[in-house]
Amino acid sequence: FRAVIFDMGGVVLPSPFPMTKEYELNKKIPAGTIWKTIKDYGENGAWPKLEVGEINAEEFGTIFSEECSKTACEKIEVHDFLEYLEIGMKNPITEVLDAVNCLRQEGIKTALLTNNWIQGDGKSLLPFSRNHFDVIVESAVVGMHKPKFPIYNYCLSKLNVKPEEAIFLDDMQPNLVAAKSLGIHTIKVDDVHIAINELEHQLNVPLTSATKGTRPVRKEMQFDVASLTAYLNEKLNMGFTHVPEIREFSHGQSNPTYLIDYGPNAKKMVLRKKPPGKLLPSAHAIEREYRVYNVFNRIMSALGQHGVKVPPVLDLCDDPLVIGTPFYLMELGNIYKDPSLPGMNPQSRQQVYKAMVDTLCSIHKVDINKAGLTDYGKHGNYVERQVNIWTKQYKRSETHSIPSMDRLMTWLPQHLPTNETTTVVHGDIRIDNFIFRRDTPEVVATLDWELSTLGDPISDLAYSCIPHFLPVNFPIISGLKGVNMNELGIPTHEKILEMYCEKMNLHQIDNFDFYMAFSFFRVASILQGVFKRSTQGQASSDKASATGKLAEHMSDIGWSFASKEGFKLFNKMNPTIGGGATRKYSSRAGKAKCGSVFVRSWCLAVYTRNKLKSLFSALPQSTQELHSKLECFMTEHVLPLEETFSRYYSSDKKWTPHPELENLKAKAKSEGLWNLFLPNKEYGAGLTNVEYAYLCEIMGSCLYAPEVFNCSAPDTGNMEVLSEFGTEEQKQKWLLPLLNGEIRSCFAMTEPKVASSDATNIESSIVEDGDNLVLNGRKWWTSGAMDPRMKIIIFMGKNDPNAIKHQQQSMVLVPASTPGVKVMRPLTVFGFDDAPVGHGEVAFDDVIVPKENMILKAGAGFQIAQARLGPGRIHHCMRLIGSAERSLQLMKQRVKSRVAFGRALSTRDTILRDIATSRIEIDQCRLLVLKTAHMMDVAGNKAAAKEIAMIKVSVPTTVSRVIDRAMQSFGAAGLSGDFPMAGFYVWSRALRIADGPDAVHEAAIAKREL
Ligand SMILES: Cc1cc2nc3c(=O)[nH]c(=O)nc-3n(C[C@H](O)[C@H](O)[C@H](O)COP(=O)(O)OP(=O)(O)OC[C@H]3O[C@@H](n4cnc5c(N)ncnc54)[C@H](O)[C@@H]3O)c2cc1C
């Protein structure tokens, strides 16, 4: 063979098949619609036209949406399908590019033969350097596609080889059949690793490069190579005169790891050393890690039947003079870094995970007495000791307050396991700590024993499940959350538990959530240590700084497990135990004794079985996952830009949205963090108000965040109006671009001349003129009017001043560009102009719009305003809780680090009282908001009117107080633009008037009470 031809999707890039299924699931499109459409339409459909470049991505979106709609017999919108695939397919499978490299080094020609498409930016889809291949044939560029013969012949001619001299790898059978009939040898790719193996056999050429996963050694990680060479020659009799090539492994945070390569005929070695600089005690115990290897080597030779596999250690050098720190050397093997095992088929993935569990069991089954390991660690109370160690470690490296970490440090010691067993524990079980054989998914060695000791084996098991709860692409530890595990063949964490219990002969593990909470706590503590070191410039990875910030995310997940475990324990508790008398009344919405004075406000007899989900852990798993995804997104992408945005929106460019905002929006959208507010499943996330409350709170922690997720006012309210009351045409024209985040909108009701808290006062007019409506009036406080992206206004005016009081008003859609619409000036709140959204004064002078722009019907203005304001008010309150929570968090950090009159502020009684009061008030507000959200969910907005009014009054006032205390604790800085509190304060104060003044709502509450 002289040439190898590779397909792209499913061979060089991840396969689009599982992504398509995911996409259908996310978008609630009937399963299988997309591939059925492609198949049914065949050569006449949009897909082949896209592949040969006849239509572009945008045209494809339109035609393909129609085709899919016909297939599914319902309206289907797939405009962003290609974008979704492009994101999922952006990372090439390194093993394949590695193989391509090796082939070229052996003088074998390589080609990429792909059916691809031209993306929105006009470039073809090819997310890696063209230099990888000798020849690249793209269907969208050459205007031909597989499985038609001409494109194969074209590729062969470019390679200048005969069909029988080439091997072709593809995952699609029809493409392979066509190639075979031309005389090309074919390999079907179901599992990239197996396919590469087959290719290796066919060609008899090694196809993995040793430098995989490595990079040149970073400057701060360099050491004296000459000294190492001299040492190796002396100690290991290397017998080479030349200096080896040294590269650094890119993964791994704690101990820097290097590849030592003497060239083709020598064993490749791995060197692990301590990082430079002063370290926390007990971390980076290289000598200990080495000792364990030796012990295990001993065990292995003595007790081969245990089958624990560790890599043979070649040497330990504890002389710091050789390369600056102690180090050890071992042989190189094959490691999978990504737990989703890209490029493997489901069966192999299953086997890899099974091999991991089996190896874990073999470690836990080692007889410590027979192996002479009784002194390898203390016996019993392992978890308790570990909790102490990691608590101390965390406290030593604490840089700021992490509330969930504080809670875990209290909770874990109170819930320790009572029936621990003692075995050898590894302490860092994850897929990338195993070396696998290349041809079969068999473990040949287990790495990273530096945390091993005698201890509780379930802690290892729980630790191995951490990736199951982290998002894909999570820094440092890639996650599996959101991945379709069933489809990929990856066992769920429950399945892993089951496999383990079966092999270890255990019935079940009752308190597994405790172990998960403990595992996340430990990772959080480790990451905090990495972060602390990064602030001192000693981290062993340049990603360390970003990693440390993830400590908070990890501890939050830990806390969610603790809550779950706590809830389980609570449910099991006998109500009479612990002095707990049976409760006379309930704080849950449910059937209650009507008539009792205590229960009246909770008496929601019509919705008996719906219990209020006041515990986060009671939310559906999918919402909990959205929650952690959102939090992660905020930490990684939004909060780092907060200061930039704040500075920008105070500059003279402020009325033009910051360019980075659109990128953030695109990213959030691609991650499914989009239109979360909209309960309507057709257009939005379809969450209940209670579910959204938890998410909205996160968004409220930064003033710039809601827009990133297309969840900001006034667009949210306007989108709800359009989705509920708009005609099909109005939806197409205005709702869809709003849902896509392409345009913005505003709501013009309040007028300068009349008290508009009473909207029956408004004087703007709507007059019919043939097929048109003519609008006149002056509005102010029209939020969003200043924004250059604002394209549509919902205008409220009177169309019939003689009708009954609440039917005189109507709402009309007015495109912002309509002649006669004039934005006069931006208004300010305490001097804040809220750029680029702004609150404008707007003149409407003889504005003419077609009659079809009326929303719902003439006279329905009040009805629509009421429907709009309910959800709008609760969203404001949910966000305010996020602002309060963040203010309190900042306050706690500040008072711990600020010293006045010789003492930290955090020791002052007044500060302690302020913190306590704020905590109480925030939690009170949150519960009232959740109750209101719950009532809206189960009984409707109308039934919840009193509760909506109550939170509308209570939350802004209370939150203003919380923020005020936080500002006070910061001194002058609290009032400045350097921190977000001043902005939060202005907004919370404004909300006592916006959405209707408090007095109006108080009157409504009192009336209902009376
Ligand atoms: C930041 C911000 C954004 C806004 N965004 C928008 C928007 O996008 N679109 C829009 O149309 N409007 C918007 N508004 C306007 C807002 O809805 C009105 O300001 C509000 O309804 C009050 O109307 P008003 O200012 O005319 O006060 P008025 O109606 O004149 O009331 C003044 C005061 O009278 C008292 N009062 C009124 N009624 C009663 C009562 N029944 N009992 C006792 N006392 C009473 C209260 O103290 C009240 O504050 C916004 C306002 C702000 C501050």
Ligand as a Chemical Component Dictionary entry (heavy atoms), coordinates in Angstrom:
data_LIG
# 
_chem_comp.id                   LIG 
_chem_comp.type                 NON-POLYMER 
_chem_comp.pdbx_formal_charge   0 
_chem_comp.three_letter_code    LIG 
# 
loop_
_chem_comp_atom.comp_id 
_chem_comp_atom.atom_id 
_chem_comp_atom.alt_atom_id 
_chem_comp_atom.type_symbol 
_chem_comp_atom.charge 
_chem_comp_atom.model_Cartn_x 
_chem_comp_atom.model_Cartn_y 
_chem_comp_atom.model_Cartn_z 
_chem_comp_atom.pdbx_ordinal 
LIG C1  C1  C 0 -35.692 51.751 36.391 1  
LIG C2  C2  C 0 -37.096 51.821 35.886 2  
LIG C3  C3  C 0 -37.464 51.141 34.748 3  
LIG C4  C4  C 0 -38.750 51.245 34.248 4  
LIG N1  N1  N 0 -39.079 50.595 33.082 5  
LIG C5  C5  C 0 -40.295 50.799 32.543 6  
LIG C6  C6  C 0 -40.632 50.246 31.259 7  
LIG O1  O1  O 0 -39.815 49.540 30.643 8  
LIG N2  N2  N 0 -41.829 50.517 30.717 9  
LIG C7  C7  C 0 -42.748 51.291 31.363 10 
LIG O2  O2  O 0 -43.812 51.504 30.822 11 
LIG N3  N3  N 0 -42.477 51.827 32.579 12 
LIG C8  C8  C 0 -41.266 51.595 33.182 13 
LIG N4  N4  N 0 -40.973 52.173 34.393 14 
LIG C9  C9  C 0 -41.938 53.053 35.013 15 
LIG C10 C10 C 0 -42.677 52.469 36.216 16 
LIG O3  O3  O 0 -43.461 51.377 35.850 17 
LIG C11 C11 C 0 -43.451 53.582 36.854 18 
LIG O4  O4  O 0 -42.528 54.537 37.310 19 
LIG C12 C12 C 0 -44.335 53.127 37.971 20 
LIG O5  O5  O 0 -45.419 52.380 37.474 21 
LIG C13 C13 C 0 -44.864 54.319 38.771 22 
LIG O6  O6  O 0 -45.456 55.278 37.973 23 
LIG P1  P1  P 0 -45.067 56.798 38.151 24 
LIG O7  O7  O 0 -43.582 56.919 38.089 25 
LIG O8  O8  O 0 -45.830 57.553 37.144 26 
LIG O9  O9  O 0 -45.479 57.150 39.618 27 
LIG P2  P2  P 0 -46.917 57.653 40.077 28 
LIG O10 O10 O 0 -47.970 56.811 39.477 29 
LIG O11 O11 O 0 -47.012 59.119 39.859 30 
LIG O12 O12 O 0 -46.870 57.363 41.639 31 
LIG C14 C14 C 0 -46.034 58.143 42.507 32 
LIG C15 C15 C 0 -46.164 57.676 43.935 33 
LIG O13 O13 O 0 -47.496 57.801 44.386 34 
LIG C16 C16 C 0 -47.757 56.872 45.413 35 
LIG N5  N5  N 0 -48.933 56.063 45.055 36 
LIG C17 C17 C 0 -49.362 55.703 43.823 37 
LIG N6  N6  N 0 -50.440 54.914 43.925 38 
LIG C18 C18 C 0 -50.734 54.764 45.237 39 
LIG C19 C19 C 0 -51.686 54.056 45.982 40 
LIG N7  N7  N 0 -52.654 53.316 45.363 41 
LIG N8  N8  N 0 -51.662 54.144 47.350 42 
LIG C20 C20 C 0 -50.710 54.888 47.985 43 
LIG N9  N9  N 0 -49.756 55.562 47.330 44 
LIG C21 C21 C 0 -49.771 55.512 45.965 45 
LIG C22 C22 C 0 -46.533 55.969 45.498 46 
LIG O14 O14 O 0 -45.697 56.419 46.548 47 
LIG C23 C23 C 0 -45.865 56.217 44.170 48 
LIG O15 O15 O 0 -44.479 55.951 44.212 49 
LIG C24 C24 C 0 -39.703 52.049 34.930 50 
LIG C25 C25 C 0 -39.333 52.713 36.098 51 
LIG C26 C26 C 0 -38.042 52.604 36.581 52 
LIG C27 C27 C 0 -37.653 53.361 37.814 53 
# 
loop_
_chem_comp_bond.comp_id 
_chem_comp_bond.atom_id_1 
_chem_comp_bond.atom_id_2 
_chem_comp_bond.value_order 
_chem_comp_bond.pdbx_ordinal 
LIG C1  C2  SING 1  
LIG C2  C3  SING 2  
LIG C2  C26 DOUB 3  
LIG C3  C4  DOUB 4  
LIG C4  N1  SING 5  
LIG C4  C24 SING 6  
LIG N1  C5  DOUB 7  
LIG C5  C6  SING 8  
LIG C5  C8  SING 9  
LIG C6  O1  DOUB 10 
LIG C6  N2  SING 11 
LIG N2  C7  SING 12 
LIG C7  O2  DOUB 13 
LIG C7  N3  SING 14 
LIG N3  C8  DOUB 15 
LIG C8  N4  SING 16 
LIG N4  C9  SING 17 
LIG N4  C24 SING 18 
LIG C9  C10 SING 19 
LIG C10 O3  SING 20 
LIG C10 C11 SING 21 
LIG C11 O4  SING 22 
LIG C11 C12 SING 23 
LIG C12 O5  SING 24 
LIG C12 C13 SING 25 
LIG C13 O6  SING 26 
LIG O6  P1  SING 27 
LIG P1  O7  DOUB 28 
LIG P1  O8  SING 29 
LIG P1  O9  SING 30 
LIG O9  P2  SING 31 
LIG P2  O10 DOUB 32 
LIG P2  O11 SING 33 
LIG P2  O12 SING 34 
LIG O12 C14 SING 35 
LIG C14 C15 SING 36 
LIG C15 O13 SING 37 
LIG C15 C23 SING 38 
LIG O13 C16 SING 39 
LIG C16 N5  SING 40 
LIG C16 C22 SING 41 
LIG N5  C17 SING 42 
LIG N5  C21 SING 43 
LIG C17 N6  DOUB 44 
LIG N6  C18 SING 45 
LIG C18 C19 SING 46 
LIG C18 C21 DOUB 47 
LIG C19 N7  SING 48 
LIG C19 N8  DOUB 49 
LIG N8  C20 SING 50 
LIG C20 N9  DOUB 51 
LIG N9  C21 SING 52 
LIG C22 O14 SING 53 
LIG C22 C23 SING 54 
LIG C23 O15 SING 55 
LIG C24 C25 DOUB 56 
LIG C25 C26 SING 57 
LIG C26 C27 SING 58 
# 
